[in-house]
Amino acid sequence: MWLEAVINMLLTIINSKNPFLTNYKCLFILISYCVFACKIQWNSTIFDIMNWVTTIGIVAAVLTTSAFVPQAFKTIRMRQTKDLSLTMYIMMFTGQLGWLIYGIYLKDFPLILANIIGSSLSGTILAFKLLLKE
């Protein structure tokens, strides 16, 4: 039930024409991601000291992953990638896929979640870089 509410809120924010929501979309999405990640983790195991370590991992994952959100939004909105490094995004996307595979092997929730989202964002930017004619 709460997941549907978060998804509906995100869709409302993304599709909103309200200037306040438009200017702060990244922040709202980041907060929703944090709430979603922590809710899943805290419900999946008994709350103990390991969950604090996992929470630190989730916060670190949110911070590093969210760095791609403004660039992805700008790339999608402007449809321009001439100033972006193709080599950097190929390396980043490949590295994030490697971390995702490693996280799946370890069954490490923060690692998996961060790299699913990060590789999706960097993959989107990479696809725009490769497919857009400039």
N, C-alpha and C positions, 0 to 999 in steps of 0.2 A: 504494500500500500504506500509506504513512504517513498519507494523507488519511483512509482508512477508520479507522485507529487513532485519529486525532484526533476524528472524528465519533462513534465508539463511546464514547470517553472523555467527550465532552460529553453524550451521551445518558445515560450512566451517572450523571454528576454531576447533571444536570437531574432525573432520575427518582429520585435517591437519597433515602432517609429518614434517612441518617446525619447527626446534628446538625452535625458538623464540616463535611461537604460542603455541607449546606444553608446554613450561615452564610457560606460562602466561595464560593458558586456564581459570583458576579460576578467574583471574582478569578481563578478557574480558567478561566472563559470568556474573560476578558481576556488571560490568558497564552496560551491556545490560539490566540486570534485573532492575537496578536503572532507566535507561532511559525509559524502558517499563512501570514501575510502575508510574513514574511521568507523563509520557505522558497520560496515561489513566486517572489519577486523575485530571490533569489540564484541560483536555478536557471535563470532566464530569460535572463540576460545575463552577459557576462564581468565578473568582479568588478574594478571600478576605482573611481576617485574619485566617479563619478556615483552608484554604488551607496550610498556614504556619504550623499550628499544624499538619495537615495531612502529610505534607512533613517531619516533624520531626519524625512522626510515621513510615513513609516509610523508612527513613534513619536508624532508630533503627531496623526496621524489616530486612533490608538488612544486617546490621552488625551482628545481632544475627543469622539470617538464614544462612548466608554465612559461619559461623563457621563449619557447617557440610560438606561443599563442599570438602575441602581437604581430610577429612576422608573418605567420600563416594568414591571419585576418587581412593584413595589409596586402599580401600577395594575391589573395583571392579577390579582394575589393579592387585593387588597382590593375590587376592582370599584367603586371610588369615585374620581370625578374632579371633585367640586364645587369643590375648592380650586385647580384648575389653570386657567390662562388659555387660553381657546379661541383668542383672537387670536394669542398667542405661538406655539402649536403649529401654527396655520394658516401663519403666517409662516415658522416654522422648517422645516416640511415642504416648503413651496413653495421656499424657499431651497435646501434640500438637494437637491431634484430639479433645480433649476437648476445647482448645482455638479456634480451627477452628469452631466448633459448636457454641461457644459463639460469635465469630466474625460474623458468618452468621446471628445469631439472632439479633445482634446489627447493622448489615449492615455496618460494619467497614472495609473499603477496606484494609488498611495496615495490620490489624489483620488477615483478610482472606487470603491475598496473602502470607504473611510471613508463615502462618501455613500450607497452601497448599504445599508450597515448602519445608518447614522444615519437615513436616511429610512425604513427599515423600523421602527426603534424609535420615532421620532417619529410616524410614520404609525399605528403600533399605538396609541400613546397618544391621538392625534387621533381615531381610529376609536372608541375607548372613550369619549372625551369626547362625540362626536356621537351615539353609539348607546345609551349607558346612560341609563336614566331615573332621575333623582335626585329 
